[in-house]
């Protein structure tokens, strides 16, 4: 709830500031016949619209989970981030078209000292606003706010360029503002595309952050019974709404009661330190007191890891009485699971023809 209030408050500040800047710039642009200043005013209006979208998206994403959407509505924020990014892209394309038109059919501006002062104040205001919104967006993990802040900083660069071209025109009589508008428009378009791609990554699903993955596995490995943590998968349902599953290796001598106590302790520790909810903790057992099992494991590991596409083996267990050998292999994306399992089954099966094999392929989803 506190996060939502911060985002809404910051967005309202952005709306008010952009509307004021748009009014000043529109008046100045029309008064001195400057297409660059007028387009800058339009850009401020698009920023105000972005803030409105951010508020709506945050309010909708803050709805409580229900039977239809048990994981909540947090991913709506990614849709609002996408809309903000599209607005930035549209503003850049519109500015580019208008700037090119003014290169083809130039209109000479009539700058005054007052117009230059207004532009200077606008630049300073945009820098302060952009840094504030971007910093707040990163603090509360809001993609829409971060995108709006980045757009505001680009606007400051745009306004600075317009101001510089005005000074050049006054001193040297060189009309550069349309050309400056083209250059800055290209930067705004590039920024919009990058923001869209970044938001798409969140919507599609991306690889777990390596540092976070290592932190979680380290927390789990601190339990002395755990020999290793594997197959960590983190599912994201919106900013700061993450659910995860993991497999751990435990000795085959532990009782169900002991495993239950251990996994619940792991779940509490991970949530306390990272805020991530472990929804499932699977268990691999490993042989604890058999030299023959250790020999077979070492031999199997050598066979598997001689392939570049086999990144790791874990969850190894051999039942010497029933002649069953099972393990998981983490595969790179360079090979299909079917081809990899076929190859490993043939090679391990040749080395241990008396054993029934159970080889499970794992996807390389985390560090």
N, C-alpha and C positions, 0 to 999 in steps of 0.2 A: 504493500500500500504506500509506503514511504517512497519507493522507487517511482510509482505512478505519479505521485504528487510533484516530485522533482522534475519529471519529464514534462508534465503539463505546465508547471510554472515557467520552466525554461522556454517552452514553446510559445507561451503567451508573451513573454518578454521579446522573443524573436518577432512575433507578429506585430506588436506595437512599434518596435524599432524599425522594421522594414516598411511599414505603412508610412511612418514619418519620413524616412529617407526617400521613399518613392514619391511622396508629394513634393518634397524640396527639389528633387532631381527633375521631375516632370516639369515643374514650373520653370526651372533654370534652363532645361533643354529646349523648351518651346520658346523661351524668351530670347535665347542667343542662337536659335536655329541649329542646334547641335544634335545630330542623329545619335552620336555615341552616348551623350548624356541622357537622351530620351530612352534609348534602349537599356541603359543602366537602370533607369527608373522601372521599366517593365520587368527587368530581372529581379528587382527588389519585391515586386508584386508576386512573382513566382516563388520567391523565398517565403513570403507570408503564407502563400497557399501551401507550401511544403510543411510549415509549422502547423497549419490547420489539419493536414492529413496525419501528421505525427500524433496530435492530440486524439483524433478519432481512433487511429490504430491502437494507441496505448489503452484507451478506454475499453475498446472491444477485446483486446488481448487480456485485460485484467478480469474478465468474467470468470466466475468460479467454475470448476469442473462440474460436469453433469453426466447423466447416464449416456447421452449420445457422444459426448467428448470427455471421457474420463481423465485425460491428461491435460485438460484445460484448453484455452484458446490462445496461448502464448505465441504460436506461429503466425498469428495475424500481424504481429509487429514486422515480420519479414515482408509481408505483402505491402505494408505501409512504407517500408524502406524502399521497396521496388518502385512504388509510385513516386516517392520523393526523387529517386534516381532518374526516373523517366522525365519528371518535370525539369530537372537539371539538364538532361540531354536535349529536351525540347527547347529550353531557353537558349542553349548554345547554338542549336541549329537555326533558330529564328534570328539570333544575333548575326550569325554568319551570312544568312541570306540578305538581311538588311544592310550589312556592311558592304557586301559585294555590290548591291544596288547603288550605294553611295559612291563607290569607286567608279562605276560606269557613268552615273549622273551626279557629279559632285555638287554639294551645296555648301558654300563657305559660311562658316560660323562667325558670330560676332561676340567674342568673349568679353566679359567685363571683370573687374576686380572682385565684385560680389560673387560672380559665378565660380571663380577660382577658389574663393574662400569656402563656398558651400561644398565644392568638390573635395577640398582638403579635409573638411570636417567629416564628410561622408566616408572618406577613406579611413580615417581614424576610428570612426564609429563602427565600421564594418570589421576592422581588425579586432577590436575589443569584443564585439558580438560574436565573431567567428571563433575566437579562442575560447570564449566562455562556453558557447554551445558545444563545441567539439570536446572540450575537457569534461563537461558534464555528461555528454553522451558516452564517453569512454568509462567514466566513473560508474555509471548505472547500467552499462552494457546495452545501450540503445543504438541500434544501427541507424535508425531514422535521424536521431539527434546528431550522431557523428557525421552522417552524410550532409545534414543541413549546415553544420559548422564548417565542414570542408568547402561547401558551396559558398558560404559567406566569405571565407578567406580568398577564394577565387574571385569573388565580386570585388574584394578590396584591391586585388591585383588589377582587375579590369578598370576600376575607378582610378587607380594610380596611373595606369597607362593613358586613360582619357585625359587626366590632369596634365601628364607630361606632354601629350600631343598638343594640348591647348597652349602650353608654355612655348613649345617649339613654333607653333603657328604665330603666336604674338611676336616672338623675337625674330624668327627667320622667314615668316610668311609661307611656311611649308604645310599644306593640308595633309596631315598624316592620320587623322583620327579614324578614317574608314579602314585604312590598312592595319592600324593597331586593333581595330575591332575584329578584323578577320583572324589575326593571330590569337587574340584572347578567346575568340569564339571556338577556335580549334582546341584550345586547352580545356575549355568548359565541356566540350563534347567528349574529349578524352576522359575527363573526370567522371562524367555521367556514365560512360561505358564501363569504366572500372568499378564504379559503385554498383552497377547492375550485376556485373560478373561476381562481385563479392557477395551480394545478397543471394544470387542464384546458388552459390556454394552452400549457403546456410539452408536454403530450401531443399536442394537436392540431397544434401548430406555430405559431409567432408570428413577427412581423416582426423582422428582424435589428436589434439595437441600433444606433442611428444613429451613436454615437461609435465603436463597433467597426468598423462598415462604412467610415466615413471613414478610420479608422486603416489598415485593410488597403489601401484604394485609394491612400492617400498613400504607403504603403510601395512599392506597385507603380509608382506614378508617378515615384518617385525614379530609376528606371532611365531613362536619357536617350533610349533608343529608343522608349519607351512614350508614346504621345500621350494615352491615356486607358484607364481600367479600367471595365468595365461588367458588368451581369448577375450581380452577386455573389449567390450563393445559399449560405447556411450551413445545413447539416443537423445537427441535434443528436441524439446517441444516448446521452444521459445527461449529468449534470454534468461539465463539463470534457472532454467527448468530442465535438468538433465537426469536421466535414468540410465542405469548401467547393469551389465551382467559380467560375470567373470568365472573362470575355473581355477581351482587351487589344487595342488598336489599334497596329499596327506598320507601318512603311513597306513598300511593295511591292517594295523592292529587297533585303530581307534574305533570306539563304539559310536552308534548313532547318537546317543546322548551327548557324547563329547563333541562330535561334529556339529550338532545343533547349537551347542553353547558357543563354540568357536565362530561359526558363521554369523551368528547374531552379534557377537562382539566386533567382528570385522565390519559388519554393516554400520554399526553405531560409530565406529572410529572414522570410517571413510566419510560418512555424512558430516560428522563434527568438523573434520579438517578441510573438506572440499565442497560440502553442500550437495554432493551427488548422492542420489538414492540408489543403493544396490538392490535391484529387484530380484536378482537371482544369483546364487553362488553355487556353481556346480563343483563336483568333486572328482578328482582323479586319485586312484590309490596307487601306491608304489610298493614294490617288494622290499621288505625290511631285513630279512635274514636268510638270504639264499645266494650263494656264490654263483650258481649256475644262471640264475636270473640276471645277475649283474653282468655276467659274461655275454649273454645273449643281447642284453640292452646295448652294451658297447659295440657289439658287432653290427647290430641293426642301425645304430646311429652313424657308424662309418659308411654303411651302404647308402643311407638316405642323404647324408650331407655332402657326399661327393658330387651331387648335382647342384648347380648354381641356383636353380629355381626352388630348391628346398631350403628354406630359411631357418627352420627350427623343428625339432621333434620334442614332444612332451606327452605327458599322460601315458607313459609306457607301463605296461603290466603284462606279465607272462604267467599263465596258469600251467604249471609243469605237469600236473596230473591229467587235466583235460586237454592238454596240448592246444591251448589258445593263446595267441600273441596279439596284443592290441596296442596301438599308439596313434597319436595325432601328428600331422605334419603341416606346418605353416608354409603355404605356397606363394610364390611371387605371382604377379599378374602377367608374367611372360609365358605362362603355360596354362592350358586348360586343366581343370580338376580331373576330368576323365582320363586324359593322357598321362597325367602325373601318377594317378592311382594305379593305372594299368602297368606303368613302368616299374613302380615300387613293388607292386604285388608280384611281378615276375622275378625281380631281383631278390627280394627278401624270401619269396617262396622257394627259389632255387637254393638259397643258403640254408633254409630251414623247412625242408619238404614235409616234415611230419606235423607241422603246426597249421592250424586254421588261422588265417589272418583277418584282422579287423582294423583297417587303416582308415582313419577319418581325416578328410582334407579340411584345413582351416584357412580362412582368408586373412591376408596381411592387413588388418584393419587398424592396428595400433602398435606403438613401439614396444 
